[in-house]
Amino acid sequence: HMAEIDSKELVPGDIVALEAGDVVPADLRLIEANSLKIEEAALTGESVPVEKDLSVELATDAGIGDRVNMAFQNSNVTYGRGMGVVVNTGMYTEVGHIAGMLQDADETDTPLKQNLNNLSKVLTYAILVIALVTFVVGVFIQGKNPLGELLTSVALAVAAIPEGLPAIVTIVLSLGTQVLAKRHSIVRKLPAVETLGSTEIIASDKTGTLTMNKMTVEKVFYDAVLHDSADDIELGLEMPLLRSVVLANDTKIDVEGNLMGDPTETAFIQYALDKGYDVKGFLEKYPRVAELPFDSDRKLMSTVHPLPDGRFLVAVKGAPDQLLK
């Protein structure tokens, strides 16, 4: 018996079925994997989906990227299907651990705040010394009224305090955020502007940070000529190359038109959609009646589709070295 429930109701020990397009609802120990590939870029930075393997023996202290028999919360299933037992939920998952570390991270003073604190100390000592000297000179050297000199020293000390400094710093940092906003960079905290200006080295993960972890078709080779992706295709979806990569494809299109699946396969479908072709209608015209899913040994994916004349079309895509054999 299989039932669909809210992910927040999952508890350790529950068995979860996964298929292409699903988001893993909790940390799972996989018990079944049929050509299962899961995109874990947000967790490990790995740009390509990870192929899961239940036969691998792992050390108890293996890193997240090496645990190919696990599925982690918030990762996306791009290919195949599988089943797993829930081992951790909520803040006890790997994603939860990261969220906890972010919440408990200690806030350090920015260079600007440190400089302002030092400036405040220097001004405080200087103002106290000047006020004391003014009082001493006025009372003991010039013989003025002590009460009047005390009021003068206090007034001098108050006047020397830069009350407008915090406002000026805030305005300057705000101007910095506006400059960054014009360059499509949003700053949530004002001190980050000054910290960024003091930064000398930035170490950043590429996938999902500097890139969107999406693949696109740039060049298409057919008729012994290398074409740009913007070039028109006379035969449309009936062109053998495009027909094969569209039919031998497990990409799913949701109700909002978003593509779900392996980044390479979604790139092929997006290429066809950008050309204005009716992909859904084409797939209905050539329904899939059989398939050989991609695996690491064969390095090919094959699907079988009936033709109007009674024959069958076998669409194959995969590694060029295997196809050329």
PLY file of the C-alpha trace (Angstrom):
ply
format ascii 1.0
element vertex 325
property float x
property float y
property float z
element edge 324
property int vertex1
property int vertex2
end_header
0.00 0.00 0.00
1.35 3.41 -0.98
-0.02 6.78 0.15
0.92 10.40 -0.54
1.41 12.45 2.65
2.85 15.83 3.60
6.63 15.75 3.98
6.38 17.27 7.49
4.59 14.11 8.64
7.53 11.86 7.76
9.36 10.14 10.62
12.48 7.93 10.66
11.61 4.47 9.41
9.09 5.56 6.76
9.71 4.31 3.22
9.62 6.93 0.44
9.30 6.24 -3.31
11.27 8.55 -5.61
11.00 9.21 -9.34
12.23 11.84 -11.79
10.99 15.31 -10.89
10.58 14.65 -7.16
12.23 16.69 -4.41
13.70 14.45 -1.72
11.62 15.18 1.43
14.13 13.93 4.03
17.50 12.22 4.35
16.99 8.70 3.01
19.01 5.48 3.06
18.30 4.04 -0.37
17.08 0.46 -0.53
16.30 0.44 -4.26
17.76 2.42 -7.16
16.90 1.95 -10.83
19.19 4.26 -12.87
18.58 6.80 -10.09
20.31 10.17 -10.47
19.90 13.00 -7.97
21.04 16.59 -8.35
22.85 17.65 -5.15
24.42 20.91 -6.38
22.91 22.99 -3.57
24.41 20.66 -0.96
27.73 19.51 -2.40
28.37 21.85 -5.33
28.50 18.91 -7.74
27.29 20.33 -11.07
26.09 17.04 -12.59
23.49 14.70 -11.06
24.95 11.94 -8.89
24.24 8.38 -9.95
23.23 6.35 -6.91
24.77 2.95 -6.26
23.69 0.58 -3.50
26.55 -1.87 -3.97
29.32 0.49 -2.86
30.82 -0.07 0.61
31.49 3.26 2.35
33.48 4.21 5.42
31.52 5.45 8.42
33.15 8.87 8.10
32.59 9.23 4.33
31.83 12.74 3.15
28.43 13.81 1.85
29.60 13.74 -1.75
30.78 10.14 -1.40
27.57 8.73 0.09
26.13 7.42 -3.16
23.71 5.16 -1.27
21.97 8.14 0.36
19.45 10.75 -0.83
19.50 14.09 0.95
16.66 16.47 1.73
15.92 19.25 -0.82
17.92 17.52 -3.59
16.14 16.87 -6.90
15.62 13.53 -8.60
16.51 14.05 -12.26
16.46 10.52 -13.62
15.27 7.03 -12.80
13.40 5.88 -9.75
14.13 4.42 -6.33
13.02 3.87 -2.76
14.58 4.81 0.55
14.10 4.63 4.30
13.88 7.93 6.17
16.82 8.27 8.56
16.69 11.99 9.47
14.13 14.79 9.22
14.00 18.51 9.89
17.04 20.08 11.55
18.69 16.66 11.88
19.19 16.38 8.11
22.36 17.55 6.36
20.54 20.64 5.13
19.31 21.21 8.68
22.88 21.07 9.99
23.87 23.78 7.52
20.91 25.92 8.55
21.87 25.47 12.21
25.45 26.56 11.58
24.20 29.66 9.79
21.93 30.55 12.71
24.66 30.01 15.30
27.39 31.79 13.35
29.21 34.41 15.41
28.97 37.96 14.10
32.36 39.64 13.84
32.95 43.37 13.76
33.53 44.76 10.29
36.72 46.81 9.63
34.63 49.98 9.57
33.10 49.21 12.96
36.52 48.46 14.41
37.90 51.76 13.06
34.90 53.68 14.41
35.39 52.10 17.83
39.07 53.12 17.82
38.16 56.62 16.66
35.59 56.92 19.44
38.17 55.96 22.06
40.71 58.46 20.72
38.13 61.26 20.59
36.93 60.46 24.10
40.43 60.67 25.58
41.26 63.80 23.57
38.06 65.57 24.60
38.59 64.74 28.29
42.18 66.02 28.14
41.17 69.25 26.36
38.31 69.86 28.79
40.63 69.25 31.78
43.32 71.55 30.37
40.73 74.25 29.71
39.44 74.01 33.28
42.93 74.06 34.82
44.15 76.98 32.72
41.00 79.02 33.37
40.92 78.45 37.14
44.56 78.25 38.22
46.31 80.42 35.64
43.69 82.97 34.61
41.95 82.98 38.00
38.40 82.63 36.62
35.33 81.40 38.49
35.61 77.56 38.92
31.87 77.03 38.32
31.95 79.02 35.09
35.05 77.19 33.87
33.42 73.87 34.71
30.41 74.76 32.57
32.72 75.93 29.78
34.71 72.68 29.87
31.53 70.59 29.83
30.11 72.61 26.93
33.38 72.22 25.04
33.35 68.46 25.58
29.75 68.15 24.40
30.41 70.32 21.32
33.46 68.24 20.35
31.49 64.97 20.21
30.73 64.14 16.53
26.99 63.44 16.87
26.55 63.43 13.12
29.13 60.71 12.49
26.69 57.74 12.69
24.26 59.48 10.33
27.04 60.28 7.85
28.32 56.68 7.91
24.78 55.37 7.32
24.23 57.74 4.39
27.55 56.79 2.79
26.82 53.07 3.13
23.32 53.61 1.71
24.83 55.26 -1.34
27.04 52.20 -1.70
24.01 49.90 -1.70
22.45 51.98 -4.47
25.57 51.63 -6.59
25.56 47.85 -6.07
21.81 47.67 -6.79
22.42 49.26 -10.20
24.79 46.34 -10.85
22.08 43.85 -9.83
23.60 43.08 -6.42
21.22 43.30 -3.44
22.73 44.06 -0.01
20.69 43.06 3.05
22.98 44.54 5.71
24.64 47.95 5.35
28.01 46.94 6.92
28.37 44.34 4.13
29.02 47.19 1.67
32.13 48.34 3.56
33.27 44.75 4.21
33.04 43.96 0.51
35.21 46.99 -0.22
37.88 45.66 2.15
37.81 42.15 0.66
40.96 41.02 -1.14
40.15 37.37 -1.93
36.74 35.83 -2.67
36.50 32.03 -2.64
33.19 30.98 -4.14
31.58 27.77 -5.29
30.74 28.01 -8.99
27.67 25.83 -9.48
24.48 27.53 -8.38
26.42 30.59 -7.17
28.18 32.04 -10.16
26.13 29.90 -12.54
22.49 28.75 -12.55
23.29 25.02 -12.90
21.39 24.97 -16.19
22.71 23.65 -19.48
21.87 25.08 -22.91
22.41 23.92 -26.47
24.97 26.17 -28.21
25.98 24.15 -31.30
24.18 21.49 -33.36
26.00 19.14 -35.75
23.99 17.63 -38.61
24.39 17.16 -42.37
28.18 17.16 -41.74
28.01 20.85 -40.75
28.30 22.47 -37.31
25.41 24.91 -36.88
24.70 27.57 -34.27
21.71 26.89 -32.04
19.98 29.96 -33.52
20.01 28.51 -37.06
16.68 27.33 -38.47
16.01 23.61 -38.91
14.04 22.82 -42.07
12.64 19.47 -40.94
11.81 20.67 -37.42
11.25 17.88 -34.92
11.38 15.32 -37.76
15.09 16.05 -38.21
16.72 12.76 -37.09
19.05 14.34 -34.52
16.38 16.46 -32.85
13.83 13.64 -33.06
16.14 11.27 -31.20
17.10 13.62 -28.36
13.44 14.60 -27.83
12.03 11.07 -27.88
14.84 9.44 -25.86
14.25 11.91 -23.07
12.71 11.64 -19.60
12.17 15.38 -19.04
8.80 16.25 -17.51
6.93 19.51 -18.13
4.75 20.69 -15.23
1.52 22.69 -15.51
3.46 25.96 -15.32
5.72 24.99 -18.20
8.81 24.35 -16.05
11.14 21.55 -17.12
12.11 18.90 -14.57
14.76 16.28 -15.09
18.42 15.80 -15.95
20.05 19.14 -16.94
21.34 17.65 -20.20
17.92 16.30 -21.18
16.08 19.49 -20.20
18.53 21.44 -22.39
17.40 19.40 -25.43
13.72 19.99 -24.68
14.30 23.69 -24.02
16.12 23.94 -27.36
13.09 22.48 -29.15
10.68 24.75 -27.23
12.77 27.82 -28.05
12.40 26.89 -31.72
8.63 27.03 -31.24
8.04 23.32 -31.79
5.07 21.48 -30.24
7.02 19.05 -28.08
3.96 17.71 -26.22
2.14 17.03 -29.47
5.22 15.34 -30.93
5.54 13.03 -27.91
1.86 12.12 -28.20
2.35 11.35 -31.90
5.19 8.95 -31.07
4.30 7.30 -27.72
6.97 5.29 -25.95
6.23 1.57 -25.84
9.59 0.31 -24.57
12.88 1.63 -23.31
16.39 0.76 -22.24
17.36 3.35 -19.60
20.79 4.89 -19.50
23.38 3.13 -17.36
27.07 3.67 -16.71
28.08 0.46 -18.51
26.11 0.86 -21.71
26.33 4.70 -21.76
23.26 4.86 -23.98
19.53 5.40 -23.63
17.14 3.81 -26.12
13.39 4.19 -26.53
10.98 2.43 -28.92
8.10 4.23 -30.67
5.49 2.91 -33.14
5.27 4.51 -36.61
2.05 4.96 -38.64
3.15 2.33 -41.19
3.44 -0.37 -38.51
7.19 -0.24 -38.12
8.99 0.92 -34.99
11.43 3.76 -34.45
14.30 3.26 -32.00
15.58 6.59 -30.66
19.05 6.40 -29.13
21.19 9.01 -27.43
24.34 8.76 -25.31
28.12 8.86 -25.42
29.48 9.50 -28.95
32.11 6.78 -28.69
29.40 4.21 -27.97
27.06 5.49 -30.68
29.79 5.35 -33.33
30.40 1.67 -32.61
0 1
1 2
2 3
3 4
4 5
5 6
6 7
7 8
8 9
9 10
10 11
11 12
12 13
13 14
14 15
15 16
16 17
17 18
18 19
19 20
20 21
21 22
22 23
23 24
24 25
25 26
26 27
27 28
28 29
29 30
30 31
31 32
32 33
33 34
34 35
35 36
36 37
37 38
38 39
39 40
40 41
41 42
42 43
43 44
44 45
45 46
46 47
47 48
48 49
49 50
50 51
51 52
52 53
53 54
54 55
55 56
56 57
57 58
58 59
59 60
60 61
61 62
62 63
63 64
64 65
65 66
66 67
67 68
68 69
69 70
70 71
71 72
72 73
73 74
74 75
75 76
76 77
77 78
78 79
79 80
80 81
81 82
82 83
83 84
84 85
85 86
86 87
87 88
88 89
89 90
90 91
91 92
92 93
93 94
94 95
95 96
96 97
97 98
98 99
99 100
100 101
101 102
102 103
103 104
104 105
105 106
106 107
107 108
108 109
109 110
110 111
111 112
112 113
113 114
114 115
115 116
116 117
117 118
118 119
119 120
120 121
121 122
122 123
123 124
124 125
125 126
126 127
127 128
128 129
129 130
130 131
131 132
132 133
133 134
134 135
135 136
136 137
137 138
138 139
139 140
140 141
141 142
142 143
143 144
144 145
145 146
146 147
147 148
148 149
149 150
150 151
151 152
152 153
153 154
154 155
155 156
156 157
157 158
158 159
159 160
160 161
161 162
162 163
163 164
164 165
165 166
166 167
167 168
168 169
169 170
170 171
171 172
172 173
173 174
174 175
175 176
176 177
177 178
178 179
179 180
180 181
181 182
182 183
183 184
184 185
185 186
186 187
187 188
188 189
189 190
190 191
191 192
192 193
193 194
194 195
195 196
196 197
197 198
198 199
199 200
200 201
201 202
202 203
203 204
204 205
205 206
206 207
207 208
208 209
209 210
210 211
211 212
212 213
213 214
214 215
215 216
216 217
217 218
218 219
219 220
220 221
221 222
222 223
223 224
224 225
225 226
226 227
227 228
228 229
229 230
230 231
231 232
232 233
233 234
234 235
235 236
236 237
237 238
238 239
239 240
240 241
241 242
242 243
243 244
244 245
245 246
246 247
247 248
248 249
249 250
250 251
251 252
252 253
253 254
254 255
255 256
256 257
257 258
258 259
259 260
260 261
261 262
262 263
263 264
264 265
265 266
266 267
267 268
268 269
269 270
270 271
271 272
272 273
273 274
274 275
275 276
276 277
277 278
278 279
279 280
280 281
281 282
282 283
283 284
284 285
285 286
286 287
287 288
288 289
289 290
290 291
291 292
292 293
293 294
294 295
295 296
296 297
297 298
298 299
299 300
300 301
301 302
302 303
303 304
304 305
305 306
306 307
307 308
308 309
309 310
310 311
311 312
312 313
313 314
314 315
315 316
316 317
317 318
318 319
319 320
320 321
321 322
322 323
323 324
